[in-house]
Amino acid sequence: MSKVAGRKKRIIITTAALVAIGGGAAFAYWTAAGVGDTTTAAGTSTNFTITSTVDGPALSPNGPTQTFTFTVTNPGTGVQKLTNITAAVAGTSGAAWTSVTGCSKDDFTVGAPSFTATEIPAAGSITGTVTLQMIDRPGVNQDGCKGATVPLHFAAS
């Protein structure tokens, strides 16, 4: 065998061995490392909404009691805990009721709201009741309350 043929044979065998070992491809690479961070924002609470309806005859001193059925709704996007509800004869935002001369919150008694403290899911609601009665104030002329529209203010937390 000639030198050229022997060299050719060695090149062919070496190439075949490299193809068998490396799959015919040569790879070069860099090593690297990496990290990443991101943030997101948690939501906030959304104020409950409260609606109510009333059932019962018109109020009069020591007369019948009216029952209000109220609904507390969670308009938020997450669960919110309802722990307390108050009801009072009061104007908007709980301000003192002064729109009727000769009639005030002192002419009425509001019962304790009846409801279950609970977690209310997003868009969920619970209902409860509360009573309202006009009291008899001996020695006090309560004529100012005749035909009055009595506001009941609810607050939930």
C-alpha positions in Angstrom: 0.0 0.0 0.0 1.3 3.4 -0.9 1.8 6.1 1.6 -1.0 8.2 0.1 -3.4 5.2 0.2 -2.5 4.5 3.9 -3.0 8.1 4.8 -6.3 8.2 3.0 -7.3 5.1 4.8 -6.4 6.6 8.2 -8.4 9.8 7.4 -11.4 7.7 6.4 -11.2 5.6 9.6 -10.7 8.7 11.8 -13.6 10.5 10.1 -15.8 7.5 10.6 -14.8 7.3 14.2 -15.6 11.0 14.8 -18.9 10.7 13.0 -19.8 7.7 15.1 -18.8 9.4 18.4 -20.1 12.9 17.7 -23.0 12.3 15.4 -21.3 14.1 12.6 -21.7 17.6 14.2 -19.3 19.7 16.2 -20.7 21.9 19.0 -19.3 24.9 20.7 -21.0 26.6 23.6 -20.8 29.1 26.4 -21.9 28.3 29.9 -24.2 30.8 31.5 -26.4 31.4 34.5 -29.4 33.6 35.0 -31.9 35.0 37.6 -35.2 36.8 37.2 -37.5 38.7 39.4 -41.0 40.2 38.9 -43.6 41.8 41.0 -47.4 42.0 41.1 -49.8 43.9 43.1 -52.3 42.6 45.6 -55.8 44.1 45.4 -57.5 46.1 48.1 -60.8 45.7 49.8 -63.9 47.2 48.3 -66.7 48.7 50.4 -69.7 46.5 50.9 -73.0 47.7 49.5 -76.1 47.5 51.6 -79.7 47.6 50.3 -82.9 47.1 52.3 -86.6 46.7 52.2 -89.2 47.3 54.9 -92.3 45.4 55.9 -94.9 46.5 58.5 -97.5 49.1 59.1 -96.8 52.8 59.6 -95.0 53.7 62.8 -96.8 55.4 65.7 -95.9 55.9 69.4 -95.7 52.4 71.0 -97.3 51.1 67.9 -96.3 48.3 65.6 -92.7 47.4 64.7 -91.4 47.5 61.2 -88.9 44.8 60.1 -86.2 45.8 57.6 -84.6 43.0 55.5 -81.1 44.1 54.4 -78.7 42.6 52.0 -74.9 43.1 52.3 -73.1 42.5 49.0 -69.4 42.2 48.3 -68.7 43.9 45.0 -65.0 43.2 45.2 -62.9 40.6 43.4 -62.0 38.5 46.4 -63.4 37.2 49.6 -64.1 39.8 52.3 -65.1 39.1 55.9 -68.2 40.7 57.3 -68.0 40.9 61.1 -70.3 43.8 62.1 -73.5 45.6 61.0 -75.0 48.6 62.7 -78.3 50.3 62.0 -79.4 53.7 63.3 -82.0 56.4 62.6 -79.6 58.7 60.8 -79.1 60.7 57.6 -76.7 60.0 54.8 -73.3 58.7 55.9 -74.6 58.4 59.5 -75.0 62.1 60.0 -77.6 63.3 62.5 -81.1 63.3 61.2 -82.4 66.8 61.4 -84.7 67.2 58.4 -88.0 67.0 60.3 -88.8 69.6 62.9 -90.2 68.1 66.1 -89.1 64.6 65.3 -85.7 63.0 65.9 -83.8 59.7 66.3 -84.8 59.9 70.0 -88.4 59.1 69.0 -87.4 55.7 67.7 -85.6 52.5 68.8 -83.7 50.3 66.5 -83.2 46.6 67.4 -79.9 44.7 67.1 -79.3 43.6 63.5 -79.7 39.9 63.1 -77.1 38.4 60.6 -74.4 35.8 60.5 -70.8 37.1 60.5 -69.1 35.3 57.6 -66.7 35.5 54.7 -68.6 36.8 51.6 -67.1 35.6 48.3 -66.7 38.0 45.4 -70.1 39.1 44.1 -71.7 37.2 46.9 -74.2 38.5 49.5 -75.8 37.8 52.8 -79.2 38.9 54.2 -80.3 39.9 57.7 -83.0 41.8 59.5 -83.4 44.6 62.0 -86.5 46.1 63.6 -87.6 49.8 64.0 -90.2 51.0 66.4 -91.5 54.5 67.4 -91.4 54.8 71.2 -93.8 56.8 73.4 -92.0 59.7 75.0 -94.2 60.6 77.9 -94.8 64.4 78.2 -93.3 65.0 74.7 -95.4 66.1 71.8 -94.5 63.8 68.9 -96.8 65.4 66.3 -93.6 66.4 64.3 -93.2 62.7 63.4 -96.6 62.4 61.7 -96.1 61.5 58.1 -92.3 61.8 58.5 -90.0 59.7 56.3 -87.6 58.1 58.8 -84.2 57.2 57.4 -82.4 54.1 58.6 -78.6 54.1 58.1 -76.6 50.9 57.9 -72.9 50.4 58.3 -71.1 47.1 57.7 -67.5 46.2 58.5 
